[in-house]
Amino acid sequence: MISNHQDNANFAEHRPHIGIDVLGNSYVAYRGYDGNDYEIYWVKINALGTVGNAQKISTHTDNTNNDEDHPRIAVDLLGNSYVSWKGHDGNDWDVYWVKINASGTPGTVQKISNHQDTINRNDSKSEIAVDNLGNSYVVWRYWYINTNIYGVRIDSSGTPGTVQMISTHADNLNNDDYDPQIATDCYGNFYVSWKGYDGTDWEIYWVKIYSSGTPGTVQKISTHADNVSNDDEDPEIATDCCGNSYVVWHGYDGTDWEIYWVKIGASGTPGTVQKISMHTDNANNDDYNPHVAADFCGKSYVVWCGYDGNDYEIYFVVPPEPAPCGG
């Protein structure tokens, strides 16, 4: 058991999220009840498996008597960890961020969802990534009349940049965007994917955030012929060290849900979308919830759950070898 904070001895903990450093130390953020409200906690487990002392890290004055939820954690090469979550400030939900240094000392918690669009509106479901230099980038969804995706870069000193709306594709200006996911490369660029409604169905979108924090052009990447007028959902993203990114999702092909995959080269050019859920078990059965990982050499690996006519099983594939770095 790693949720050893005294607050939580007789109360429930939820939503653990984990990161790891190059030395094999792991770091977990989770949501726990302290008898008054839900807070965010952090704990380190060293490479030998020894559990440290859990710390309450949701110490912003906004949230003293209000709930926090949905923690996400990322870890840099030096063992510093970065956590984002949503917290209620007594008026609405906002997104908060803190850095815990390699010695386990938390810095100052900051409210980072300060875009003029979102003042007095709900911000939630943050995701975070950190580059090799300790710059982090947080994305989240905002809801009022319709839902959009916002993001901000926090530099290695802990100074946030300007919050920007990044879901700027013409399809979605008056339609909803949900479920942002984020990854980073070895050069300090960040890559975000999400699902957005284009007025007809749900599609998958992608954007590169340059190391300066400036977003590039948003692209619709769910371009398989199966899905032109059918829904695409549940995107996941991974990157390799060269700046190629790999996105997977499940999409409806008119008969059942399948898993799709695409590589976006370092130049920002998407390749051909491929249907990868080709196991004979699933020819006319549903496949859901893909997850993707990529190695330094530019090979990606995908898992998902698929129905085989009897029950759901887990499937795995290595998509075809992509082009060399920079392709």
C-alpha positions in Angstrom: 0.0 0.0 0.0 1.4 3.4 -1.0 -1.4 5.7 0.1 0.1 6.1 3.5 -0.7 9.8 4.3 -2.3 10.1 7.8 -5.3 12.0 6.2 -6.4 8.9 4.4 -6.1 6.2 7.1 -9.8 5.8 7.3 -10.9 7.2 4.0 -10.9 6.2 0.3 -8.3 7.0 -2.3 -8.9 7.1 -6.1 -7.5 7.8 -9.5 -3.8 6.9 -9.2 -1.5 8.1 -12.0 2.2 7.1 -12.3 5.4 8.4 -13.8 9.0 7.0 -13.8 12.5 8.5 -14.1 15.6 7.0 -15.8 16.9 5.5 -12.6 13.8 3.4 -12.0 12.2 5.5 -9.3 8.4 5.8 -9.7 6.1 8.6 -8.6 2.4 8.4 -8.0 -0.2 11.1 -7.7 -3.7 10.3 -6.5 -6.9 11.7 -5.1 -7.7 11.1 -1.4 -10.4 12.1 1.1 -9.1 13.8 4.2 -12.4 13.8 6.2 -13.4 17.2 4.9 -12.9 17.2 1.1 -10.9 15.5 -1.7 -7.2 16.5 -2.0 -4.3 15.4 -4.2 -1.4 13.4 -2.8 2.0 12.4 -4.1 4.4 9.6 -3.1 7.8 8.3 -4.4 8.7 4.7 -4.6 12.4 4.2 -5.2 14.0 1.8 -7.6 14.3 -0.8 -4.8 10.5 -0.6 -4.2 10.8 1.3 -0.9 7.7 3.5 -0.4 8.3 7.1 0.8 6.0 9.2 2.8 2.9 10.5 0.9 2.5 14.3 0.8 -0.6 16.4 0.3 0.3 18.7 -2.7 -3.0 20.4 -3.3 -2.2 23.3 -1.0 -3.6 26.3 -3.0 -5.7 28.6 -0.9 -8.6 28.3 -3.3 -9.0 24.7 -2.4 -8.7 24.6 1.4 -12.3 23.4 1.8 -13.1 22.4 -1.8 -12.5 19.3 -3.8 -9.7 18.4 -6.2 -9.8 15.6 -8.8 -8.2 13.9 -11.8 -4.5 14.2 -11.0 -1.9 13.7 -13.8 1.8 13.3 -13.4 4.9 13.6 -15.6 8.6 13.1 -14.6 11.8 14.6 -16.1 15.2 13.0 -16.5 16.4 14.4 -13.1 13.6 13.0 -11.1 11.5 16.1 -10.7 7.8 15.4 -11.0 5.1 17.7 -12.3 1.4 17.3 -11.3 -1.7 18.9 -12.7 -5.3 18.4 -11.5 -8.7 20.2 -11.4 -9.8 21.9 -8.3 -12.9 23.7 -7.2 -12.2 27.3 -6.0 -15.7 27.8 -4.5 -17.0 29.2 -7.8 -16.0 26.8 -10.6 -13.4 24.2 -11.5 -9.9 25.3 -12.5 -6.6 23.6 -13.4 -3.7 23.6 -10.9 0.0 22.7 -11.3 2.9 22.0 -9.0 6.5 20.8 -9.4 7.9 18.4 -6.8 11.7 18.5 -7.0 13.9 15.4 -6.9 14.4 15.6 -3.2 10.6 15.4 -2.7 9.9 19.1 -1.9 6.8 20.6 -3.5 7.0 24.1 -4.9 4.2 26.6 -5.0 0.9 25.4 -6.4 -0.3 27.6 -9.3 -3.6 28.1 -10.9 -2.8 27.9 -14.6 -6.3 28.0 -16.3 -6.4 31.8 -16.4 -7.5 32.4 -20.0 -10.1 35.2 -20.3 -12.5 32.7 -22.0 -12.6 30.5 -18.9 -12.8 32.9 -16.0 -15.8 31.8 -13.9 -16.2 28.7 -16.2 -15.3 25.1 -15.6 -11.9 23.7 -16.7 -11.2 20.0 -16.2 -9.6 16.8 -17.4 -6.0 18.0 -17.6 -3.2 16.1 -19.1 0.5 16.9 -18.7 3.9 16.1 -20.4 7.4 17.3 -19.6 10.5 17.6 -21.8 14.1 16.8 -21.1 14.8 20.4 -19.8 12.0 20.5 -17.3 9.6 22.5 -19.3 6.0 21.1 -18.9 2.9 21.6 -21.0 -0.6 21.1 -19.7 -3.8 20.7 -21.8 -7.4 20.6 -20.6 -10.9 21.0 -21.8 -13.1 24.0 -21.0 -16.9 24.0 -21.1 -19.4 26.8 -21.3 -21.5 27.0 -24.5 -19.3 24.5 -26.2 -16.2 22.6 -25.2 -12.7 23.7 -26.4 -9.1 22.6 -25.7 -6.7 24.9 -23.9 -3.1 24.6 -23.1 -0.1 26.4 -21.4 3.6 25.9 -21.3 5.3 26.2 -17.9 9.0 26.7 -18.2 11.7 25.0 -16.1 11.7 27.9 -13.6 8.0 27.3 -13.0 6.8 30.4 -14.9 3.6 29.8 -16.9 3.3 31.3 -20.4 0.1 32.6 -22.0 -2.8 30.2 -22.0 -4.0 29.5 -25.5 -7.0 27.8 -27.1 -5.4 25.1 -29.3 -8.6 23.5 -30.8 -8.7 26.0 -33.6 -9.7 23.8 -36.6 -12.4 25.4 -38.7 -14.6 22.3 -38.1 -14.8 22.9 -34.4 -15.1 26.6 -33.8 -18.7 26.2 -32.8 -18.6 22.5 -31.9 -17.3 20.5 -29.0 -13.8 19.2 -28.5 -13.0 16.6 -25.8 -10.4 14.2 -24.4 -7.0 15.9 -25.1 -3.9 13.7 -24.9 -0.3 14.9 -24.9 3.2 13.6 -25.6 6.7 15.3 -26.1 9.8 14.6 -28.1 13.5 15.0 -27.4 13.6 18.5 -28.7 11.0 20.1 -26.3 8.1 20.0 -28.7 4.7 18.8 -27.5 2.0 17.0 -29.5 -1.7 17.0 -28.7 -4.6 14.9 -30.0 -8.3 15.0 -29.2 -11.7 14.3 -30.5 -13.8 17.1 -32.0 -17.3 17.3 -33.5 -17.3 18.7 -37.1 -21.1 19.2 -37.3 -21.7 15.7 -38.7 -19.7 13.3 -36.5 -16.7 13.0 -34.2 -13.2 13.2 -35.7 -9.7 13.1 -34.4 -7.5 16.2 -34.5 -3.8 16.8 -33.9 -1.5 19.8 -33.3 2.2 20.3 -32.7 3.2 22.8 -30.0 6.7 24.1 -30.7 9.3 24.3 -27.9 8.6 28.0 -27.7 5.0 27.2 -26.7 3.5 28.3 -30.1 0.9 26.0 -31.6 1.2 24.9 -35.2 -1.7 24.3 -37.6 -4.4 21.9 -36.3 -5.0 19.0 -38.6 -7.8 16.5 -38.9 -6.1 13.1 -38.9 -9.0 10.6 -38.9 -9.2 10.4 -42.7 -9.8 6.7 -43.3 -12.5 6.1 -45.8 -14.4 4.0 -43.3 -15.0 6.9 -41.1 -15.9 9.8 -43.3 -19.4 10.0 -41.9 -18.9 7.9 -38.8 -17.6 8.6 -35.4 -13.9 8.5 -34.3 -13.2 8.6 -30.5 -10.8 7.9 -27.7 -7.5 9.1 -29.1 -4.1 8.2 -27.6 -0.7 9.6 -28.6 3.0 8.7 -28.4 6.1 10.2 -29.8 9.6 9.0 -30.7 12.8 10.9 -30.0 12.9 12.3 -33.6 9.6 14.1 -33.4 7.4 11.6 -35.2 4.1 11.1 -33.4 1.7 8.2 -33.5 -2.0 8.4 -32.8 -4.5 5.6 -32.3 -8.3 5.7 -31.8 -11.4 3.6 -32.2 -13.7 4.5 -35.1 -17.0 3.1 -36.4 -16.7 1.6 -39.9 -20.5 1.3 -40.5 -20.6 -2.2 -39.1 -18.6 -2.2 -35.8 -15.9 -0.3 -33.9 -12.3 -0.8 -35.2 -8.8 0.5 -34.2 -7.1 3.0 -36.4 -3.5 4.2 -36.4 -1.6 7.0 -38.1 2.0 8.3 -38.0 2.5 12.1 -38.3 6.1 12.8 -39.4 8.4 15.3 -37.7 7.6 17.7 -40.5 4.0 17.6 -39.5 2.7 15.6 -42.4 0.3 12.8 -41.6 0.7 9.5 -43.3 -2.0 7.1 -44.4 -4.4 6.1 -41.7 -4.5 2.3 -41.3 -7.1 0.0 -39.7 -5.0 -2.2 -37.5 -7.6 -4.3 -35.7 -7.4 -7.1 -38.3 -7.5 -10.2 -36.1 -10.0 -12.7 -37.4 -11.8 -12.8 -34.0 -12.9 -9.2 -34.5 -13.9 -9.1 -38.2 -17.5 -8.3 -37.2 -17.0 -7.5 -33.5 -16.1 -4.3 -31.7 -12.6 -3.1 -30.7 -12.2 -0.4 -28.2 -9.8 1.6 -25.9 -6.5 1.5 -27.8 -3.2 2.6 -26.2 0.1 3.4 -28.0 3.7 3.5 -27.1 6.8 4.3 -29.2 10.5 3.6 -28.8 13.4 5.8 -29.6 14.0 4.1 -33.0 10.6 5.0 -34.4 8.6 1.9 -33.9 5.2 2.0 -32.3 3.2 -0.6 -30.3 -0.5 -0.7 -29.8 -2.8 -2.6 -27.5 -6.6 -2.6 -27.2 -9.6 -4.7 -26.1 -11.7 -6.5 -28.7 -14.7 -8.8 -28.6 -14.1 -12.3 -30.0 -17.7 -13.4 -30.1 -17.6 -14.7 -26.6 -15.9 -12.1 -24.4 -13.5 -9.2 -24.5 -9.8 -10.0 -25.0 -6.6 -7.9 -25.2 -4.9 -7.6 -28.6 -1.5 -6.3 -29.6 0.2 -5.2 -32.8 3.3 -3.5 -34.1 2.1 -1.4 -37.1 4.3 -1.5 -40.2 7.8 0.0 -39.9 7.5 3.8 -40.4 9.9 6.0 -42.4 13.2 7.0 -40.8 13.4 10.0 -38.4 12.2 13.2 -39.9 9.9 11.4 -42.4 
